[in-house]
Amino acid sequence: MSGMCWEQNPKCSVKGRKHGESACPAYNENKGCWQMDWSFIISSLPDAERSRWKKIMKENCPSCPVFAAHKDELALTIQIILAM
């Protein structure tokens, strides 16, 4: 079984989209969410998009099955992002 969030998370909004054509950098790069430099990505976004990603990370990530497998690193990442 693959461990990618878009494959394991039934609530993932990018399911069925073509890689490279979604709003999710991890999906577009075919990488796990825990492998991304979210601090850099989020800080580079316009305010509205930054707010949208903060909301996604706060509300959706903790309930994703992949979060449990990478809890320490993802919890820290989310904490850093929400403090931005």
Phi, psi and omega in degrees: 000134178283154182254017182284142185299320182292341177272328185261337184268112181295342181265004183298130184276353182257001179307132177085353178274161178281136176302135181096353183236022179245175178276357183261115180298323180296315179296316181298325180267001181055045179238158174289149181301328180287350181264356185268151175269078185296328179301314179294314182299309184295319182292340181272354185272155171297158186308314183296318180289323177299316178297320179298315180291324176299317179296316178301312183294321181289318188268326187258321188300314183300336180265359179285139178301330180289330179303316181299324181285338183229036190304313184300310183288322181286324178298318178295316179301313181297319178300315179296315181297316181293336179278351183288000000 
